[in-house]
Amino acid sequence: MKELVLLIAKALVDNPDHVEVKEIGGEKATVLELKVADGDRGKVIGKEGRIIKAIRIIVNSVSAKLDKRATVEVVE
């Protein structure tokens, strides 16, 4: 899932070299922290959060297929 979020984020931003995804595993769920350059944060979030919602839906679908739970958070 980490590679999936990394691939999607790199395709959206102007500075793909500054994209980082950190995977934090917990007991019940995995949190994927997405970090991008300051100027690219709006491109990942999108108008009214539509793009990040779509990314979260994709990650939730993949994680459900693997019988796991995951969420994506954009960090500064």
PyMOL Python script that loads the backbone (N, CA, C, O; Angstrom):
from pymol import cmd

cmd.read_pdbstr("""\
ATOM      1  N   MET A   1       0.824  -1.192   0.000  1.00  0.00           N
ATOM      2  CA  MET A   1       0.000   0.000   0.000  1.00  0.00           C
ATOM      3  C   MET A   1       0.869   1.257   0.000  1.00  0.00           C
ATOM      4  O   MET A   1       0.506   2.274  -0.592  1.00  0.00           O
ATOM      5  N   LYS A   2       2.006   1.175   0.663  1.00  0.00           N
ATOM      6  CA  LYS A   2       2.914   2.315   0.705  1.00  0.00           C
ATOM      7  C   LYS A   2       3.354   2.694  -0.704  1.00  0.00           C
ATOM      8  O   LYS A   2       3.402   3.875  -1.047  1.00  0.00           O
ATOM      9  N   GLU A   3       3.674   1.700  -1.511  1.00  0.00           N
ATOM     10  CA  GLU A   3       4.117   1.951  -2.879  1.00  0.00           C
ATOM     11  C   GLU A   3       2.997   2.543  -3.722  1.00  0.00           C
ATOM     12  O   GLU A   3       3.249   3.375  -4.594  1.00  0.00           O
ATOM     13  N   LEU A   4       1.776   2.125  -3.472  1.00  0.00           N
ATOM     14  CA  LEU A   4       0.620   2.640  -4.198  1.00  0.00           C
ATOM     15  C   LEU A   4       0.421   4.126  -3.923  1.00  0.00           C
ATOM     16  O   LEU A   4       0.232   4.907  -4.856  1.00  0.00           O
ATOM     17  N   VAL A   5       0.461   4.520  -2.665  1.00  0.00           N
ATOM     18  CA  VAL A   5       0.300   5.931  -2.305  1.00  0.00           C
ATOM     19  C   VAL A   5       1.453   6.744  -2.868  1.00  0.00           C
ATOM     20  O   VAL A   5       1.246   7.859  -3.347  1.00  0.00           O
ATOM     21  N   LEU A   6       2.652   6.208  -2.818  1.00  0.00           N
ATOM     22  CA  LEU A   6       3.825   6.893  -3.359  1.00  0.00           C
ATOM     23  C   LEU A   6       3.685   7.115  -4.861  1.00  0.00           C
ATOM     24  O   LEU A   6       3.999   8.196  -5.358  1.00  0.00           O
ATOM     25  N   LEU A   7       3.228   6.125  -5.571  1.00  0.00           N
ATOM     26  CA  LEU A   7       3.047   6.230  -7.018  1.00  0.00           C
ATOM     27  C   LEU A   7       1.987   7.274  -7.383  1.00  0.00           C
ATOM     28  O   LEU A   7       2.198   8.082  -8.287  1.00  0.00           O
ATOM     29  N   ILE A   8       0.867   7.258  -6.692  1.00  0.00           N
ATOM     30  CA  ILE A   8      -0.204   8.218  -6.964  1.00  0.00           C
ATOM     31  C   ILE A   8       0.250   9.633  -6.644  1.00  0.00           C
ATOM     32  O   ILE A   8       0.015  10.550  -7.431  1.00  0.00           O
ATOM     33  N   ALA A   9       0.898   9.824  -5.499  1.00  0.00           N
ATOM     34  CA  ALA A   9       1.331  11.160  -5.085  1.00  0.00           C
ATOM     35  C   ALA A   9       2.385  11.721  -6.033  1.00  0.00           C
ATOM     36  O   ALA A   9       2.343  12.904  -6.372  1.00  0.00           O
ATOM     37  N   LYS A  10       3.322  10.893  -6.460  1.00  0.00           N
ATOM     38  CA  LYS A  10       4.361  11.371  -7.386  1.00  0.00           C
ATOM     39  C   LYS A  10       3.778  11.797  -8.718  1.00  0.00           C
ATOM     40  O   LYS A  10       4.311  12.695  -9.370  1.00  0.00           O
ATOM     41  N   ALA A  11       2.698  11.167  -9.127  1.00  0.00           N
ATOM     42  CA  ALA A  11       2.056  11.526 -10.395  1.00  0.00           C
ATOM     43  C   ALA A  11       1.317  12.860 -10.296  1.00  0.00           C
ATOM     44  O   ALA A  11       1.099  13.516 -11.314  1.00  0.00           O
ATOM     45  N   LEU A  12       0.931  13.267  -9.094  1.00  0.00           N
ATOM     46  CA  LEU A  12       0.135  14.477  -8.912  1.00  0.00           C
ATOM     47  C   LEU A  12       0.967  15.739  -8.720  1.00  0.00           C
ATOM     48  O   LEU A  12       0.524  16.820  -9.107  1.00  0.00           O
ATOM     49  N   VAL A  13       2.142  15.638  -8.143  1.00  0.00           N
ATOM     50  CA  VAL A  13       2.891  16.816  -7.702  1.00  0.00           C
ATOM     51  C   VAL A  13       3.902  17.283  -8.746  1.00  0.00           C
ATOM     52  O   VAL A  13       4.221  16.571  -9.698  1.00  0.00           O
ATOM     53  N   ASP A  14       4.400  18.515  -8.531  1.00  0.00           N
ATOM     54  CA  ASP A  14       5.440  19.067  -9.398  1.00  0.00           C
ATOM     55  C   ASP A  14       6.836  18.617  -8.979  1.00  0.00           C
ATOM     56  O   ASP A  14       7.736  18.528  -9.814  1.00  0.00           O
ATOM     57  N   ASN A  15       7.020  18.334  -7.699  1.00  0.00           N
ATOM     58  CA  ASN A  15       8.316  17.905  -7.167  1.00  0.00           C
ATOM     59  C   ASN A  15       8.233  16.472  -6.648  1.00  0.00           C
ATOM     60  O   ASN A  15       8.110  16.267  -5.440  1.00  0.00           O
ATOM     61  N   PRO A  16       8.297  15.479  -7.533  1.00  0.00           N
ATOM     62  CA  PRO A  16       8.143  14.096  -7.081  1.00  0.00           C
ATOM     63  C   PRO A  16       9.292  13.621  -6.182  1.00  0.00           C
ATOM     64  O   PRO A  16       9.150  12.626  -5.472  1.00  0.00           O
ATOM     65  N   ASP A  17      10.423  14.327  -6.211  1.00  0.00           N
ATOM     66  CA  ASP A  17      11.549  13.928  -5.361  1.00  0.00           C
ATOM     67  C   ASP A  17      11.289  14.220  -3.888  1.00  0.00           C
ATOM     68  O   ASP A  17      11.932  13.627  -3.021  1.00  0.00           O
ATOM     69  N   HIS A  18      10.359  15.122  -3.591  1.00  0.00           N
ATOM     70  CA  HIS A  18      10.072  15.498  -2.220  1.00  0.00           C
ATOM     71  C   HIS A  18       8.919  14.697  -1.603  1.00  0.00           C
ATOM     72  O   HIS A  18       8.488  14.998  -0.490  1.00  0.00           O
ATOM     73  N   VAL A  19       8.428  13.704  -2.298  1.00  0.00           N
ATOM     74  CA  VAL A  19       7.321  12.891  -1.785  1.00  0.00           C
ATOM     75  C   VAL A  19       7.876  11.787  -0.891  1.00  0.00           C
ATOM     76  O   VAL A  19       8.770  11.037  -1.283  1.00  0.00           O
ATOM     77  N   GLU A  20       7.327  11.705   0.313  1.00  0.00           N
ATOM     78  CA  GLU A  20       7.718  10.659   1.256  1.00  0.00           C
ATOM     79  C   GLU A  20       6.460  10.023   1.835  1.00  0.00           C
ATOM     80  O   GLU A  20       5.481  10.711   2.126  1.00  0.00           O
ATOM     81  N   VAL A  21       6.497   8.722   1.997  1.00  0.00           N
ATOM     82  CA  VAL A  21       5.391   8.004   2.635  1.00  0.00           C
ATOM     83  C   VAL A  21       5.984   7.158   3.749  1.00  0.00           C
ATOM     84  O   VAL A  21       6.876   6.340   3.523  1.00  0.00           O
ATOM     85  N   LYS A  22       5.471   7.370   4.960  1.00  0.00           N
ATOM     86  CA  LYS A  22       5.939   6.603   6.111  1.00  0.00           C
ATOM     87  C   LYS A  22       4.779   5.737   6.587  1.00  0.00           C
ATOM     88  O   LYS A  22       3.667   6.223   6.795  1.00  0.00           O
ATOM     89  N   GLU A  23       5.055   4.462   6.752  1.00  0.00           N
ATOM     90  CA  GLU A  23       4.025   3.507   7.171  1.00  0.00           C
ATOM     91  C   GLU A  23       4.175   3.223   8.657  1.00  0.00           C
ATOM     92  O   GLU A  23       5.230   2.785   9.118  1.00  0.00           O
ATOM     93  N   ILE A  24       3.097   3.479   9.403  1.00  0.00           N
ATOM     94  CA  ILE A  24       3.100   3.237  10.840  1.00  0.00           C
ATOM     95  C   ILE A  24       2.074   2.158  11.131  1.00  0.00           C
ATOM     96  O   ILE A  24       0.872   2.372  10.970  1.00  0.00           O
ATOM     97  N   GLY A  25       2.542   1.019  11.551  1.00  0.00           N
ATOM     98  CA  GLY A  25       1.659  -0.109  11.824  1.00  0.00           C
ATOM     99  C   GLY A  25       1.172  -0.096  13.255  1.00  0.00           C
ATOM    100  O   GLY A  25       1.944   0.151  14.181  1.00  0.00           O
ATOM    101  N   GLY A  26      -0.095  -0.360  13.434  1.00  0.00           N
ATOM    102  CA  GLY A  26      -0.676  -0.451  14.763  1.00  0.00           C
ATOM    103  C   GLY A  26      -1.329  -1.803  14.946  1.00  0.00           C
ATOM    104  O   GLY A  26      -1.215  -2.682  14.092  1.00  0.00           O
ATOM    105  N   GLU A  27      -2.015  -1.963  16.067  1.00  0.00           N
ATOM    106  CA  GLU A  27      -2.684  -3.235  16.330  1.00  0.00           C
ATOM    107  C   GLU A  27      -3.828  -3.484  15.362  1.00  0.00           C
ATOM    108  O   GLU A  27      -3.955  -4.576  14.807  1.00  0.00           O
ATOM    109  N   LYS A  28      -4.653  -2.476  15.163  1.00  0.00           N
ATOM    110  CA  LYS A  28      -5.844  -2.657  14.337  1.00  0.00           C
ATOM    111  C   LYS A  28      -5.721  -2.052  12.948  1.00  0.00           C
ATOM    112  O   LYS A  28      -6.381  -2.513  12.017  1.00  0.00           O
ATOM    113  N   ALA A  29      -4.883  -1.021  12.790  1.00  0.00           N
ATOM    114  CA  ALA A  29      -4.831  -0.329  11.507  1.00  0.00           C
ATOM    115  C   ALA A  29      -3.417   0.154  11.205  1.00  0.00           C
ATOM    116  O   ALA A  29      -2.566   0.251  12.089  1.00  0.00           O
ATOM    117  N   THR A  30      -3.198   0.447   9.946  1.00  0.00           N
ATOM    118  CA  THR A  30      -1.945   1.014   9.480  1.00  0.00           C
ATOM    119  C   THR A  30      -2.206   2.446   9.051  1.00  0.00           C
ATOM    120  O   THR A  30      -3.189   2.725   8.365  1.00  0.00           O
ATOM    121  N   VAL A  31      -1.330   3.348   9.453  1.00  0.00           N
ATOM    122  CA  VAL A  31      -1.444   4.744   9.046  1.00  0.00           C
ATOM    123  C   VAL A  31      -0.319   5.036   8.067  1.00  0.00           C
ATOM    124  O   VAL A  31       0.851   4.780   8.352  1.00  0.00           O
ATOM    125  N   LEU A  32      -0.685   5.571   6.919  1.00  0.00           N
ATOM    126  CA  LEU A  32       0.291   5.977   5.921  1.00  0.00           C
ATOM    127  C   LEU A  32       0.392   7.497   5.959  1.00  0.00           C
ATOM    128  O   LEU A  32      -0.563   8.194   5.615  1.00  0.00           O
ATOM    129  N   GLU A  33       1.551   8.014   6.379  1.00  0.00           N
ATOM    130  CA  GLU A  33       1.751   9.450   6.459  1.00  0.00           C
ATOM    131  C   GLU A  33       2.385   9.925   5.159  1.00  0.00           C
ATOM    132  O   GLU A  33       3.482   9.496   4.798  1.00  0.00           O
ATOM    133  N   LEU A  34       1.691  10.806   4.466  1.00  0.00           N
ATOM    134  CA  LEU A  34       2.143  11.330   3.184  1.00  0.00           C
ATOM    135  C   LEU A  34       2.705  12.724   3.390  1.00  0.00           C
ATOM    136  O   LEU A  34       2.017  13.615   3.887  1.00  0.00           O
ATOM    137  N   LYS A  35       3.963  12.905   3.002  1.00  0.00           N
ATOM    138  CA  LYS A  35       4.611  14.202   3.142  1.00  0.00           C
ATOM    139  C   LYS A  35       5.060  14.660   1.760  1.00  0.00           C
ATOM    140  O   LYS A  35       5.752  13.932   1.049  1.00  0.00           O
ATOM    141  N   VAL A  36       4.657  15.884   1.382  1.00  0.00           N
ATOM    142  CA  VAL A  36       5.034  16.461   0.099  1.00  0.00           C
ATOM    143  C   VAL A  36       5.599  17.860   0.326  1.00  0.00           C
ATOM    144  O   VAL A  36       5.543  18.381   1.440  1.00  0.00           O
ATOM    145  N   ALA A  37       6.141  18.465  -0.722  1.00  0.00           N
ATOM    146  CA  ALA A  37       6.654  19.831  -0.627  1.00  0.00           C
ATOM    147  C   ALA A  37       5.495  20.781  -0.321  1.00  0.00           C
ATOM    148  O   ALA A  37       4.341  20.493  -0.636  1.00  0.00           O
ATOM    149  N   ASP A  38       5.823  21.919   0.301  1.00  0.00           N
ATOM    150  CA  ASP A  38       4.783  22.871   0.712  1.00  0.00           C
ATOM    151  C   ASP A  38       3.908  23.322  -0.455  1.00  0.00           C
ATOM    152  O   ASP A  38       2.693  23.435  -0.297  1.00  0.00           O
ATOM    153  N   GLY A  39       4.491  23.577  -1.607  1.00  0.00           N
ATOM    154  CA  GLY A  39       3.725  24.043  -2.757  1.00  0.00           C
ATOM    155  C   GLY A  39       2.850  22.976  -3.386  1.00  0.00           C
ATOM    156  O   GLY A  39       1.927  23.291  -4.137  1.00  0.00           O
ATOM    157  N   ASP A  40       3.130  21.726  -3.088  1.00  0.00           N
ATOM    158  CA  ASP A  40       2.382  20.623  -3.693  1.00  0.00           C
ATOM    159  C   ASP A  40       1.273  20.086  -2.799  1.00  0.00           C
ATOM    160  O   ASP A  40       0.500  19.226  -3.222  1.00  0.00           O
ATOM    161  N   ARG A  41       1.186  20.577  -1.583  1.00  0.00           N
ATOM    162  CA  ARG A  41       0.198  20.043  -0.643  1.00  0.00           C
ATOM    163  C   ARG A  41      -1.228  20.236  -1.173  1.00  0.00           C
ATOM    164  O   ARG A  41      -2.069  19.349  -1.026  1.00  0.00           O
ATOM    165  N   GLY A  42      -1.496  21.377  -1.779  1.00  0.00           N
ATOM    166  CA  GLY A  42      -2.826  21.641  -2.327  1.00  0.00           C
ATOM    167  C   GLY A  42      -3.181  20.713  -3.473  1.00  0.00           C
ATOM    168  O   GLY A  42      -4.348  20.370  -3.662  1.00  0.00           O
ATOM    169  N   LYS A  43      -2.180  20.305  -4.235  1.00  0.00           N
ATOM    170  CA  LYS A  43      -2.439  19.394  -5.355  1.00  0.00           C
ATOM    171  C   LYS A  43      -2.799  18.003  -4.865  1.00  0.00           C
ATOM    172  O   LYS A  43      -3.574  17.299  -5.512  1.00  0.00           O
ATOM    173  N   VAL A  44      -2.248  17.602  -3.732  1.00  0.00           N
ATOM    174  CA  VAL A  44      -2.558  16.282  -3.175  1.00  0.00           C
ATOM    175  C   VAL A  44      -3.917  16.301  -2.486  1.00  0.00           C
ATOM    176  O   VAL A  44      -4.652  15.314  -2.528  1.00  0.00           O
ATOM    177  N   ILE A  45      -4.251  17.425  -1.852  1.00  0.00           N
ATOM    178  CA  ILE A  45      -5.528  17.521  -1.149  1.00  0.00           C
ATOM    179  C   ILE A  45      -6.667  17.781  -2.126  1.00  0.00           C
ATOM    180  O   ILE A  45      -7.720  17.151  -2.020  1.00  0.00           O
ATOM    181  N   GLY A  46      -6.479  18.689  -3.068  1.00  0.00           N
ATOM    182  CA  GLY A  46      -7.496  18.991  -4.066  1.00  0.00           C
ATOM    183  C   GLY A  46      -8.580  19.916  -3.537  1.00  0.00           C
ATOM    184  O   GLY A  46      -8.628  20.226  -2.347  1.00  0.00           O
ATOM    185  N   LYS A  47      -9.443  20.347  -4.436  1.00  0.00           N
ATOM    186  CA  LYS A  47     -10.547  21.224  -4.051  1.00  0.00           C
ATOM    187  C   LYS A  47     -11.502  20.465  -3.147  1.00  0.00           C
ATOM    188  O   LYS A  47     -11.972  19.378  -3.480  1.00  0.00           O
ATOM    189  N   GLU A  48     -11.777  21.059  -2.002  1.00  0.00           N
ATOM    190  CA  GLU A  48     -12.654  20.483  -0.995  1.00  0.00           C
ATOM    191  C   GLU A  48     -12.218  19.081  -0.566  1.00  0.00           C
ATOM    192  O   GLU A  48     -13.033  18.292  -0.089  1.00  0.00           O
ATOM    193  N   GLY A  49     -10.927  18.775  -0.738  1.00  0.00           N
ATOM    194  CA  GLY A  49     -10.401  17.489  -0.301  1.00  0.00           C
ATOM    195  C   GLY A  49     -10.765  16.314  -1.175  1.00  0.00           C
ATOM    196  O   GLY A  49     -10.694  15.167  -0.733  1.00  0.00           O
ATOM    197  N   ARG A  50     -11.150  16.575  -2.396  1.00  0.00           N
ATOM    198  CA  ARG A  50     -11.622  15.482  -3.263  1.00  0.00           C
ATOM    199  C   ARG A  50     -10.518  14.499  -3.641  1.00  0.00           C
ATOM    200  O   ARG A  50     -10.756  13.292  -3.685  1.00  0.00           O
ATOM    201  N   ILE A  51      -9.328  14.995  -3.910  1.00  0.00           N
ATOM    202  CA  ILE A  51      -8.251  14.095  -4.340  1.00  0.00           C
ATOM    203  C   ILE A  51      -7.794  13.204  -3.187  1.00  0.00           C
ATOM    204  O   ILE A  51      -7.617  12.000  -3.373  1.00  0.00           O
ATOM    205  N   ILE A  52      -7.602  13.778  -2.002  1.00  0.00           N
ATOM    206  CA  ILE A  52      -7.182  12.959  -0.870  1.00  0.00           C
ATOM    207  C   ILE A  52      -8.280  11.966  -0.480  1.00  0.00           C
ATOM    208  O   ILE A  52      -7.980  10.861  -0.027  1.00  0.00           O
ATOM    209  N   LYS A  53      -9.529  12.345  -0.649  1.00  0.00           N
ATOM    210  CA  LYS A  53     -10.622  11.402  -0.389  1.00  0.00           C
ATOM    211  C   LYS A  53     -10.559  10.230  -1.361  1.00  0.00           C
ATOM    212  O   LYS A  53     -10.783   9.083  -0.974  1.00  0.00           O
ATOM    213  N   ALA A  54     -10.255  10.520  -2.622  1.00  0.00           N
ATOM    214  CA  ALA A  54     -10.156   9.456  -3.624  1.00  0.00           C
ATOM    215  C   ALA A  54      -8.981   8.531  -3.307  1.00  0.00           C
ATOM    216  O   ALA A  54      -9.089   7.312  -3.448  1.00  0.00           O
ATOM    217  N   ILE A  55      -7.862   9.113  -2.880  1.00  0.00           N
ATOM    218  CA  ILE A  55      -6.705   8.296  -2.500  1.00  0.00           C
ATOM    219  C   ILE A  55      -7.063   7.406  -1.319  1.00  0.00           C
ATOM    220  O   ILE A  55      -6.696   6.231  -1.294  1.00  0.00           O
ATOM    221  N   ARG A  56      -7.777   7.955  -0.341  1.00  0.00           N
ATOM    222  CA  ARG A  56      -8.187   7.172   0.827  1.00  0.00           C
ATOM    223  C   ARG A  56      -9.126   6.040   0.442  1.00  0.00           C
ATOM    224  O   ARG A  56      -9.040   4.945   0.998  1.00  0.00           O
ATOM    225  N   ILE A  57     -10.023   6.296  -0.505  1.00  0.00           N
ATOM    226  CA  ILE A  57     -10.948   5.251  -0.961  1.00  0.00           C
ATOM    227  C   ILE A  57     -10.177   4.114  -1.619  1.00  0.00           C
ATOM    228  O   ILE A  57     -10.474   2.942  -1.385  1.00  0.00           O
ATOM    229  N   ILE A  58      -9.190   4.455  -2.439  1.00  0.00           N
ATOM    230  CA  ILE A  58      -8.381   3.428  -3.100  1.00  0.00           C
ATOM    231  C   ILE A  58      -7.622   2.600  -2.065  1.00  0.00           C
ATOM    232  O   ILE A  58      -7.594   1.372  -2.146  1.00  0.00           O
ATOM    233  N   VAL A  59      -7.006   3.276  -1.093  1.00  0.00           N
ATOM    234  CA  VAL A  59      -6.244   2.572  -0.059  1.00  0.00           C
ATOM    235  C   VAL A  59      -7.164   1.699   0.780  1.00  0.00           C
ATOM    236  O   VAL A  59      -6.802   0.576   1.131  1.00  0.00           O
ATOM    237  N   ASN A  60      -8.353   2.204   1.108  1.00  0.00           N
ATOM    238  CA  ASN A  60      -9.302   1.398   1.878  1.00  0.00           C
ATOM    239  C   ASN A  60      -9.746   0.165   1.106  1.00  0.00           C
ATOM    240  O   ASN A  60      -9.920  -0.904   1.690  1.00  0.00           O
ATOM    241  N   SER A  61      -9.930   0.306  -0.193  1.00  0.00           N
ATOM    242  CA  SER A  61     -10.331  -0.839  -1.015  1.00  0.00           C
ATOM    243  C   SER A  61      -9.235  -1.898  -1.055  1.00  0.00           C
ATOM    244  O   SER A  61      -9.512  -3.090  -0.929  1.00  0.00           O
ATOM    245  N   VAL A  62      -8.001  -1.463  -1.227  1.00  0.00           N
ATOM    246  CA  VAL A  62      -6.885  -2.411  -1.266  1.00  0.00           C
ATOM    247  C   VAL A  62      -6.702  -3.080   0.094  1.00  0.00           C
ATOM    248  O   VAL A  62      -6.476  -4.288   0.175  1.00  0.00           O
ATOM    249  N   SER A  63      -6.800  -2.293   1.155  1.00  0.00           N
ATOM    250  CA  SER A  63      -6.601  -2.868   2.483  1.00  0.00           C
ATOM    251  C   SER A  63      -7.729  -3.824   2.857  1.00  0.00           C
ATOM    252  O   SER A  63      -7.491  -4.815   3.547  1.00  0.00           O
ATOM    253  N   ALA A  64      -8.946  -3.544   2.415  1.00  0.00           N
ATOM    254  CA  ALA A  64     -10.060  -4.454   2.687  1.00  0.00           C
ATOM    255  C   ALA A  64      -9.860  -5.789   1.970  1.00  0.00           C
ATOM    256  O   ALA A  64     -10.203  -6.848   2.496  1.00  0.00           O
ATOM    257  N   LYS A  65      -9.311  -5.722   0.789  1.00  0.00           N
ATOM    258  CA  LYS A  65      -9.046  -6.946   0.037  1.00  0.00           C
ATOM    259  C   LYS A  65      -7.978  -7.794   0.737  1.00  0.00           C
ATOM    260  O   LYS A  65      -7.983  -9.020   0.634  1.00  0.00           O
ATOM    261  N   LEU A  66      -7.070  -7.130   1.444  1.00  0.00           N
ATOM    262  CA  LEU A  66      -6.021  -7.829   2.177  1.00  0.00           C
ATOM    263  C   LEU A  66      -6.418  -8.133   3.620  1.00  0.00           C
ATOM    264  O   LEU A  66      -5.584  -8.578   4.409  1.00  0.00           O
ATOM    265  N   ASP A  67      -7.679  -7.897   3.972  1.00  0.00           N
ATOM    266  CA  ASP A  67      -8.204  -8.085   5.330  1.00  0.00           C
ATOM    267  C   ASP A  67      -7.442  -7.263   6.371  1.00  0.00           C
ATOM    268  O   ASP A  67      -7.141  -7.742   7.464  1.00  0.00           O
ATOM    269  N   LYS A  68      -7.141  -6.027   6.009  1.00  0.00           N
ATOM    270  CA  LYS A  68      -6.471  -5.098   6.910  1.00  0.00           C
ATOM    271  C   LYS A  68      -7.212  -3.770   6.872  1.00  0.00           C
ATOM    272  O   LYS A  68      -8.151  -3.593   6.096  1.00  0.00           O
ATOM    273  N   ARG A  69      -6.780  -2.834   7.721  1.00  0.00           N
ATOM    274  CA  ARG A  69      -7.345  -1.478   7.722  1.00  0.00           C
ATOM    275  C   ARG A  69      -6.189  -0.506   7.546  1.00  0.00           C
ATOM    276  O   ARG A  69      -5.117  -0.684   8.124  1.00  0.00           O
ATOM    277  N   ALA A  70      -6.420   0.519   6.742  1.00  0.00           N
ATOM    278  CA  ALA A  70      -5.381   1.523   6.520  1.00  0.00           C
ATOM    279  C   ALA A  70      -6.022   2.867   6.273  1.00  0.00           C
ATOM    280  O   ALA A  70      -7.150   2.954   5.789  1.00  0.00           O
ATOM    281  N   THR A  71      -5.287   3.920   6.612  1.00  0.00           N
ATOM    282  CA  THR A  71      -5.739   5.271   6.358  1.00  0.00           C
ATOM    283  C   THR A  71      -4.554   6.117   5.911  1.00  0.00           C
ATOM    284  O   THR A  71      -3.403   5.796   6.206  1.00  0.00           O
ATOM    285  N   VAL A  72      -4.843   7.190   5.203  1.00  0.00           N
ATOM    286  CA  VAL A  72      -3.801   8.073   4.682  1.00  0.00           C
ATOM    287  C   VAL A  72      -3.964   9.427   5.343  1.00  0.00           C
ATOM    288  O   VAL A  72      -5.063   9.980   5.382  1.00  0.00           O
ATOM    289  N   GLU A  73      -2.863   9.961   5.863  1.00  0.00           N
ATOM    290  CA  GLU A  73      -2.851  11.283   6.460  1.00  0.00           C
ATOM    291  C   GLU A  73      -1.782  12.123   5.760  1.00  0.00           C
ATOM    292  O   GLU A  73      -0.676  11.648   5.499  1.00  0.00           O
ATOM    293  N   VAL A  74      -2.128  13.378   5.462  1.00  0.00           N
ATOM    294  CA  VAL A  74      -1.157  14.315   4.885  1.00  0.00           C
ATOM    295  C   VAL A  74      -0.529  15.070   6.039  1.00  0.00           C
ATOM    296  O   VAL A  74      -1.228  15.713   6.822  1.00  0.00           O
ATOM    297  N   VAL A  75       0.797  14.994   6.145  1.00  0.00           N
ATOM    298  CA  VAL A  75       1.498  15.675   7.238  1.00  0.00           C
ATOM    299  C   VAL A  75       2.368  16.790   6.668  1.00  0.00           C
ATOM    300  O   VAL A  75       2.729  16.784   5.492  1.00  0.00           O
ATOM    301  N   GLU A  76       2.689  17.737   7.525  1.00  0.00           N
ATOM    302  CA  GLU A  76       3.513  18.875   7.103  1.00  0.00           C
ATOM    303  C   GLU A  76       4.981  18.554   7.221  1.00  0.00           C
ATOM    304  O   GLU A  76       5.823  19.396   6.909  1.00  0.00           O
TER     305      GLU A  76
END
""", "prot")
cmd.dss("prot")
cmd.show_as("cartoon", "prot")
cmd.util.cbc("prot")
cmd.orient("prot")
